[in-house]
Amino acid sequence: MMANYETLAAELLQVNEDLIQEPARHLMVRLNQGEPFVLNYLLLHHQAHPVDLSRRLGVSSARIAALLGRLEDKGFILRGNDPLNNRQVIVTLSPQGLEAIQAFRTQVLRAAAQMLSALGPEDAREFIRIQKKLLAR
């Protein structure tokens, strides 16, 4: 029997719409948008040029400039000249930004662990395996 991938895709869209209401999934999505994305990116990469953030987030340089301005006003990031190229700005986490993103990541990890525990160990591993397989394509 041949799979109808359009029907399965429609079902997948519906499931994803419903999953976004799940607190853990909502937090994971937030981690990949806006301010949390920038803070998380800086946590993982230690520093970034605004153009790199713009590309990774898929938004304009003006949007990144506004976002960085808000994060700087909150004391979460530091902007300075790139030591390798004084014409470029380099962005790093401030101690307050590091604390904020670590607290948020802890919240996300706890919620995700709770969501995975509802699947049980075997299904949780399978869920992760399938997502990795999709990424490897």
N, C-alpha and C positions, 0 to 999 in steps of 0.2 A: 504494500500500500504506500503510495507516494504522499509525502507531507505537503500540505498546502501552506507554503511559507507566508503568503499574504494574510491568511486567517490567523496563523500563529503570531505574525507581526502585530496584527490588530489586538490580539489578546495580550501580547507583551506591552503594548502601549497602555492598555487599560490597567494592567497590573502595576506598571510604573507610575501611572497617575494616582493609583490608590496607595502605593508604597510611599509616595512623597509625603503623605499625611502621617506616616509612621515617624515618631520622634527621632529615632536613630538615623533614618534615611534623610530626614529634614536637616539634621545637623551635618551629615556628611555632604549634602549638597551645599550648605552654607560654607563649609570649609573650602569649597572650590569656587567661591565667588567673592568679589569685592575685597573688603578689608581683611577678612580671615584668610583669603587666598594669598594676599600679599604677605601677611605675617607668616603664614605657613611656608611659603616659598622661601622667604628670608631665613626661616629656621632651618630649612633643609639645605639651602645653598649658601648660607652665611652672608651673602651680599648679592646685589643685582643692579644693573643699569635700568633706568626707567623703560628704555626701549625693549629690554628683555621681558619685563613685566607686561608691557603692552601686548607683545606677541603672544605670550603664554596665556594671558587672560582673554585675548581676542578683542581688545577694546582700543580706542584711539589714544594717542599720546596725551591729548587734552584731558581725557577721562582719567588716565593714570596720574597726570599732574594734580588733578583735583583730589583724587583718592590719596595720593601721597601727602598732599597738604593737610587733609583731615587727620591722617595718621600722625603726622608731625605735630599738629596742634594738640593731639591727645598725648604726645610724648612717647609714642610707640616706635617711631623710627628716627634715624639720624640720616641726614643727607650731607655729603661732602664731596670734594673733588676726588676723582679717581687718581690715585698716585701714578698710574701708568699712562694716563692721558688727562691732563688738567682741564681739557675742554668738556669732559664728560662728568656727569654726576654719578656717584655710587651711593646706594641705599643699603643701610644695615639696620638691624634690630637694636633698639635701646634696651636697657635692662627691664623697663616697664613693658615693652613690647614682647620681650622674651617671656616674661611672667604671664602676660595675657594670653599668648598663643599656646603656651604649655598648659594653662588651665583649660582653655577651650578644647585642645586636643585630648586632654584627659576626659573631659565631658563626652566628647565624640566617641572615644574608644570604649568608655563604659557603656554607652548606649548601644554601640555596635555589638559589643560582646553580649549584651542582654538579648539583642535581636537574634544573634547567631545561636545563643543557647536555646532559644525557642525551637530551633530546627533540630537540635541534637547534634552530637559530634560528627556523625557520618554525613548527614545532609549539609551541615555547615562546611565541611571540607569539600564536598562535591560542589556546593554553591561557589566557593572560592575558585576551585579548579576550573569550572565552566567559564567564570568571568576572566580568568587568566588566559584560557584558550581563545576567547574572543579578542583579547588584547594582542595576542601573538599573531593574529591574522595580519 
